[in-house]
Amino acid sequence: MAGVTDRPFRQLCKKMGAGLAVSEMVTSNSLLYGSAKTRRRADHTGEVAPISVQIAGSVPAMMAEAARYNVDHGAQIIDINMGCPAKKICNVMAGSALMKDEALVGRILEAVVRAVPETPVTLKVRTGWDSSCRNAPAILRIAEQAGIRALAVHGRTRADGYTGHAEYETIAAIKAAAHIPIIANGDITSPEKARHVLDVTGADALMIGRAAQGRPWLFREIEHYLATGTHLLPPRVSEIHAILLAHLEDLYAFYGHETGVRVARKHISWYTKGLVGSAAFRHHMNQLPDIDVQRRAVNDFFFQLAEQHEHLQYTNQNNSDNSDTEGGLAA
C-alpha cells in the first residue's frame, strides 16, 4: 500500500504476527531510481525476511529491469501489481488496467520471471476490470504458465473500487482451479471474518490491508483465533502506547525529522481512531510541528487513557475495524 507499508510498518506487522509484508509499490521507470522516494523504498537495511517488493508498470522490458534492480537491492520475492485501481495508475495502463489486455499480462509475467529465475515472483490482481470482464480465472492460467508462484486476489473488480462486498465466491472458484497458492484479500477486518473467508474460499492464506492501519496487532489476534477458536483479550493501553512510541521512533529514524513528523501524523490518527477523546486529540496533533511536541502529546493522550481503562475500549466497535482494501500484509 503506497504511503503505508514502508519499512517501519512492515517490520512492526511482522513482529505482530504477519507472515509476509509486501513493500509499497515501486515504479518500473528506471529514470526514477535515483529519486529519494525510490531509494528509500529500496532500503531494506535490517529488515526481517522474507523481503517482498511490489513493482508496477506496463512495459515488459522495464518490469524485468525493475525486478532485477530490486533483487540486486535485497528483494527476496518480487510481487507484480495488477490490482491497483487508482486512476493515475490505470491511466498509464498499469495496475488493474492490465487485466483488460491478457496478452500483455502474459508478456509482462514471462519477462519478469525470466529476469529473476532464482527469485519467486508473485502476482496481485482483482477479480477483473468490471462486471463484464471478471477474468481473474483466465489470468490465473496465464500466471501459472508463466511460472508465477502465488496469486493474491482482491475480491472486487476495478470498477467496484472499494464499494459493495468482496466476491468470495469468485476467489473460491479461482482457488478450485489453481495449481499455485491463492491468497484471499478484501473485507478481512476481524478474526471471525478471517475464519469465514478461509472456510468459504479455501484460500491458502489471507492478505490484510487497511484493517491493519493503526491496528497491527490484528495479525496476532487472527493467528490466535485460527489456532484456538478463542479471542485474545483486547490489548492493554500501556502496550499500545509502547508500540506506537516505538513505531514513531522508527519513522523519525527512517524519514528524518521533518518528513517523519508528517508521516507519523496519519499513523497516530489510525492508532487512536475510535478511542475516547481522540477526535480533539487528532485535530491538535495535526498542528504540531516537531518530534518532541508530537511525542509529548502522544504520551499525554495515552497516560490519560490508561487512567480510565486498562484495556483498549472503542467508543464504537466499528471504529476499531478499518475497511480492508488493497492489501500488502499476509496473515
Buried (B, 14 or more C-beta within 10 A) or exposed (E): BBEBBBBBBBBBBBBBBBBBBBBBBBBBBEEEBEEEEBEBBBBBEEBEEBBBBBBBBBBBEBBBBBBBBBBEBBBBBBBBBBBBBBEEBBEEBBBBBBBBBBEBBBBBBBBBBBBBEEBBBBBBBBBBBBEEBBBBBBBBBBBBEBBBBBBBBBBBBBBBEBEEEBBBEBBBBBBEEBEBBBBBBBBBBBBEBBBBBBEBBBBBBBBBBBBBBBBBBBBBBBBBBBEEEEEBEBBBBBEBBEBBBBBBBBBBEBBEEEBBBEBBBBBBBBBBBBBBEBEEBBEEBEEBEEBEEBBEBBEEBBEEBBEEEEEBBBBEEEBBBBEBBBBBBBB
